[in-house]
Amino acid sequence: MQDDLLLHDLDQDGILRLTLNDPRRRNALSEAMLGRLGAALAGAAADPAVRVIVLAANGPAFCAGHDLKELTAGRAAPDRGRAYFARVMAQCSGVMQAIVTCPRPVIAEIAGVATAAGCQLVASCDLAIAAEGATFSTPGVHIGLFCSTPMVALSRNVAPKHAMEMLLTGDMTPAARAAEIGLVNRVVPADRLTATVMEMARRIASKSTLTLATGKSAFYAQREMTLAQAYDHASAVMVENMLARDAEEGIGAFIEKRPPQWQDA
C-alpha cells in the first residue's frame, strides 16, 4: 500500500518498512502524519504477516518534530489554542506509546536530522541505527518551548545528565555521540545504512513473533517497577513463555541440534 505521506513496503521476510515521505516539510509530525503513523502501527500490530517494523524517512531530515506553522495556526481559537495543543500533544504521545506497546520490534533508520519530537520518535523505537552524518537535538529551549514530551522518551534511553544536557542546551548531538550515550545502537556509513538495518531486521524476523512480543512487553513493563516487582513480573512471564508451543519447539530443536520450526504460538 502506498500513501502520500507514509510509504508502506512489506517484504517476503515480514519486514514492514514505513517511510516518512514529506521531505518538503522535513517529515514534520503534522496531524496528518501522526494519523498515518498511528493507523500504520495499529495495522501492523494486528497483521500476522508483519514480523519487524523499520521506520525510515525520505529527504535530508529524518523528522523535524511538530509542524510549528500548523501549531501556530491553532492560536487563532478563542482559547489561544489550548484545546488544540492538548489534542495534538495527546495524539503525538499516543503514537509514541503505540511504538512501545506494538508487539512487533520497531527499528529506526536515521539518515538525517532528528529534532524535537523527531528525536522523541527515535528514542521511542526499540532499536535505532544512524548514518554517520545524522544529528539529533531537542532544541525547544531556543524558541521558548521546553521539549517536555520528547524528554519522556529521551530520559528513558540515556542517562539523566546526558538527557538534561540535550534538553537544556538544545545543541546538536552528532551520531557518534548519540551512540556513546545510548540514543542509537550504532552508527554506520551512509551507503551501508539501509543494508545494515535490513540485515538486523531479518535476524530478528527469523525469531518467533510470540517470543519477541512476550519479551518486548515484559521489558517495558518491568522497567517501571521496583526490583522485587520486576522479578515477580518477569518470573510470571517466564512461566507463561515456557508453556508456549514455540518455547517447547525451540528448546527441543536446540537439544536435537536442528533448526526450530516456529508456529508463532
GISUL-V779716 format. One record per pair of residues at least 12 apart in sequence whose C-alpha atoms are under 7 Angstrom apart, sorted by sequence separation. I is the first residue (numbers start at 1). J is the second residue. If there is no record, write none. Layout:
i=I j=J
i=I j=J
This chain:
i=6 j=18
i=7 j=19
i=175 j=187
i=6 j=19
i=7 j=20
i=6 j=20
i=7 j=21
i=108 j=122
i=5 j=20
i=6 j=21
i=5 j=21
i=218 j=234
i=246 j=262
i=4 j=21
i=5 j=22
i=108 j=125
i=119 j=136
i=246 j=263
i=107 j=125
i=119 j=137
i=246 j=264
i=106 j=125
i=107 j=126
i=108 j=127
i=109 j=128
i=110 j=129
i=111 j=130
i=119 j=138
i=162 j=181
i=246 j=265
i=106 j=126
i=107 j=127
i=108 j=128
i=109 j=129
i=110 j=130
i=111 j=131
i=147 j=167
i=245 j=265
i=105 j=126
i=106 j=127
i=107 j=128
i=108 j=129
i=109 j=130
i=110 j=131
i=112 j=133
i=113 j=134
i=114 j=135
i=115 j=136
i=116 j=137
i=244 j=265
i=112 j=134
i=113 j=135
i=114 j=136
i=115 j=137
i=116 j=138
i=111 j=134
i=112 j=135
i=113 j=136
i=114 j=137
i=115 j=138
i=116 j=139
i=158 j=181
i=100 j=124
i=110 j=134
i=115 j=139
i=116 j=140
i=158 j=182
i=96 j=121
i=99 j=124
i=100 j=125
i=157 j=182
i=158 j=183
i=99 j=125
i=157 j=183
i=141 j=168
i=5 j=33
i=96 j=124
i=138 j=166
i=142 j=170
i=124 j=153
i=137 j=166
i=138 j=167
i=141 j=170
i=6 j=36
i=120 j=150
i=123 j=153
i=140 j=170
i=116 j=147
i=119 j=150
i=123 j=154
i=139 j=170
i=138 j=170
i=139 j=171
i=117 j=150
i=120 j=153
i=137 j=170
i=16 j=50
i=27 j=61
i=116 j=150
i=120 j=154
i=123 j=157
i=137 j=171
i=14 j=49
i=15 j=50
i=23 j=58
i=26 j=61
i=27 j=62
i=28 j=63
i=137 j=172
i=14 j=50
i=15 j=51
i=16 j=52
i=17 j=53
i=18 j=54
i=19 j=55
i=20 j=56
i=21 j=57
i=23 j=59
i=27 j=63
i=28 j=64
i=29 j=65
i=30 j=66
i=136 j=172
i=137 j=173
i=14 j=51
i=15 j=52
i=16 j=53
i=17 j=54
i=18 j=55
i=19 j=56
i=20 j=57
i=21 j=58
i=26 j=63
i=27 j=64
i=28 j=65
i=29 j=66
i=30 j=67
i=135 j=172
i=136 j=173
i=14 j=52
i=15 j=53
i=16 j=54
i=17 j=55
i=18 j=56
i=19 j=57
i=20 j=58
i=26 j=64
i=28 j=66
i=29 j=67
i=135 j=173
i=136 j=174
i=208 j=246
i=19 j=58
i=28 j=67
i=135 j=174
i=134 j=174
i=135 j=175
i=134 j=175
i=133 j=175
i=132 j=175
i=130 j=175
i=62 j=110
i=62 j=111
i=62 j=112
i=63 j=113
i=64 j=114
i=65 j=115
i=53 j=104
i=61 j=112
i=62 j=113
i=63 j=114
i=64 j=115
i=65 j=116
i=66 j=117
i=52 j=104
i=53 j=105
i=54 j=106
i=55 j=107
i=56 j=108
i=60 j=112
i=61 j=113
i=62 j=114
i=63 j=115
i=64 j=116
i=65 j=117
i=51 j=104
i=52 j=105
i=53 j=106
i=54 j=107
i=55 j=108
i=56 j=109
i=61 j=114
i=65 j=118
i=52 j=106
i=53 j=107
i=54 j=108
i=55 j=109
i=56 j=110
i=64 j=118
i=130 j=184
i=208 j=262
i=210 j=264
i=54 j=109
i=63 j=118
i=129 j=184
i=132 j=187
i=209 j=264
i=210 j=265
i=128 j=184
i=129 j=185
i=130 j=186
i=131 j=187
i=132 j=188
i=208 j=264
i=31 j=88
i=38 j=95
i=41 j=98
i=45 j=102
i=127 j=184
i=128 j=185
i=129 j=186
i=130 j=187
i=131 j=188
i=132 j=189
i=34 j=92
i=37 j=95
i=45 j=103
i=127 j=185
i=129 j=187
i=130 j=188
i=131 j=189
i=132 j=190
i=45 j=104
i=131 j=190
i=123 j=183
i=34 j=95
i=131 j=193
i=130 j=193
i=129 j=197
i=111 j=190
i=109 j=197
i=104 j=213
i=103 j=213
i=103 j=216
i=101 j=217
i=52 j=201
i=52 j=205
i=51 j=205
i=51 j=209
i=15 j=201
i=13 j=202
i=14 j=205
i=13 j=205
